[in-house]
Amino acid sequence: YRAGLVNMKAGKYANAAGVFQGLQRKYPKSSFSEPAEYFSANALYELGKFDQAILQFNDLVMRFPRGRFASAALLNEAQAFMKMNDRIDARLTLQKLLGEHPNATEAPTARAMMNSLANG
């Protein structure tokens, strides 16, 4: 797990994704499974693999709907949809974040993104 974080900090996103995905496969019930999936999805996002990142963020939210990374994953998923010019799915993802996690630290950013989508 630590090796994956070191790779993320060093900007070695492909290596980080590999480490985190390996952890998820090997230890799916581990307490590190949720953060490993989150950081793996972030690494894919940083690599510009937005479609794969979206799938992984979505999988994390399905597996850990009340997990500590759920709201951050939804926000990042919406940002990945924006990178792909998919405003409809970005809006739906933001609505889910605000509906299910209205008091999350990501909520103000989600509201701002919703406003920009409405005005854009």
Sequence and secondary structure as in RCSB ss.txt:
>XXXX:A:sequence
YRAGLVNMKAGKYANAAGVFQGLQRKYPKSSFSEPAEYFSANALYELGKFDQAILQFNDLVMRFPRGRFASAALL
NEAQAFMKMNDRIDARLTLQKLLGEHPNATEAPTARAMMNSLANG
>XXXX:A:secstr
 HHHHHHHHTT HHHHHHHHHHHHHH TTSTTHHHHHHHHHHHHHHTT HHHHHHHHHHHHHH TTSTTHHHHHH
HHHHHHHHTT HHHHHHHHHHHHHH TTSTTHHHHHHHHHHHHH 
